[in-house]
Amino acid sequence: MKITVVRNKGPYGRMRTAKIMADGNEIGLIKSGETINIKIPEQANNLYIKMDWGRSEPYPTNKLKEGQIIYINSWFTFNPLRILGIMTIPIAFENKPR
């Protein structure tokens, strides 16, 4: 399945490239403000975003459809555990831009 991923410019990780992961395998790289097309492996169950050691909440691939546009949105947080990637980082796949 092929989808389009749009990474909105947000406060978290603005200067860093994010890895798009499918069940632990890197399937793409995306910079802030960039739009890319990616192919999701058929056997993949979840997508998530990885920056250094931190990662986002998983997004189930069964919610995706061929040709869909999905957005990577980030937000500001005061939580140091999220900022440092000890908890899930403040960035996520969502169906709408923020």
C-alpha positions as MATLAB code, in Angstrom:
seq = 'MKITVVRNKGPYGRMRTAKIMADGNEIGLIKSGETINIKIPEQANNLYIKMDWGRSEPYPTNKLKEGQIIYINSWFTFNPLRILGIMTIPIAFENKPR';
ca = [
       0.000    0.000    0.000;
       1.268    3.481   -0.851;
       0.353    6.563    1.171;
       1.387   10.212    1.300;
       2.895   11.523    4.542;
       2.917   15.255    5.316;
       5.055   16.412    8.229;
       3.760   19.706    9.523;
       6.141   22.236   11.005;
       5.707   21.902   14.730;
       7.714   22.781   17.820;
       9.089   19.320   18.604;
      12.028   18.059   16.545;
      11.778   20.868   14.026;
      15.473   20.671   13.108;
      15.639   16.868   13.094;
      14.808   14.281   10.492;
      12.217   11.741   11.622;
      12.339    8.061   10.750;
       9.070    6.464    9.708;
       9.022    2.944   11.085;
       6.787   -0.039   10.309;
       7.008   -2.713   13.009;
      10.642   -1.870   13.754;
      11.786   -1.453   10.133;
      12.648    1.955    8.703;
      10.517    2.707    5.631;
      11.191    6.419    5.192;
      12.825    9.627    6.366;
      11.006   12.941    6.546;
      12.063   16.478    7.481;
       9.894   19.192    8.999;
       7.608   20.722    6.367;
       8.237   17.905    3.880;
       5.783   15.667    1.993;
       6.784   12.177    0.859;
       5.184    9.056   -0.591;
       5.944    5.773    1.139;
       5.125    2.144    0.589;
       3.916    0.262    3.642;
       4.796   -3.437    3.744;
       1.721   -5.680    3.565;
       2.586   -7.503    6.792;
       3.077   -4.291    8.828;
       0.710   -3.822   11.771;
       1.824   -0.430   13.158;
       3.591    2.728   12.065;
       5.473    5.012   14.407;
       7.905    7.914   14.256;
      11.381    7.590   15.706;
      13.855   10.323   16.627;
      17.058    9.138   18.251;
      15.933    6.779   21.045;
      12.450    8.305   21.386;
       9.364    7.124   19.536;
       5.741    8.111   19.053;
       2.608    6.192   19.892;
       1.939    3.465   17.299;
      -0.607    4.067   14.527;
      -2.399    0.921   13.300;
      -1.985    0.293    9.572;
      -5.491   -1.182    9.339;
      -6.782    2.416    9.601;
      -4.998    3.341    6.334;
      -6.252    3.136    2.761;
      -4.348    3.126   -0.521;
      -3.446    6.681   -1.568;
      -4.456    8.227    1.761;
      -2.789   11.369    3.091;
      -1.681   11.141    6.713;
      -0.123   13.923    8.775;
       2.717   13.967   11.265;
       1.846   16.572   13.881;
       3.907   17.641   16.872;
       3.044   19.766   19.864;
       4.710   21.650   22.695;
       5.040   20.020   26.085;
       6.574   20.939   29.433;
       6.954   17.254   30.324;
      10.719   16.582   30.451;
      10.139   12.818   30.147;
       8.490   13.350   26.750;
      11.057   15.920   25.599;
      13.914   13.516   26.367;
      12.153   10.530   24.796;
      11.801    8.582   28.034;
       8.032    8.498   27.461;
       6.523    8.655   23.971;
       7.650   11.816   22.180;
       5.162   14.642   21.448;
       4.717   13.780   17.770;
       2.108   11.531   16.142;
       0.457   10.292   12.975;
      -2.999   11.872   12.645;
      -5.728   12.075   10.010;
      -5.854   15.892   10.025;
      -3.244   18.632   10.238;
      -3.106   20.652   13.470;
];
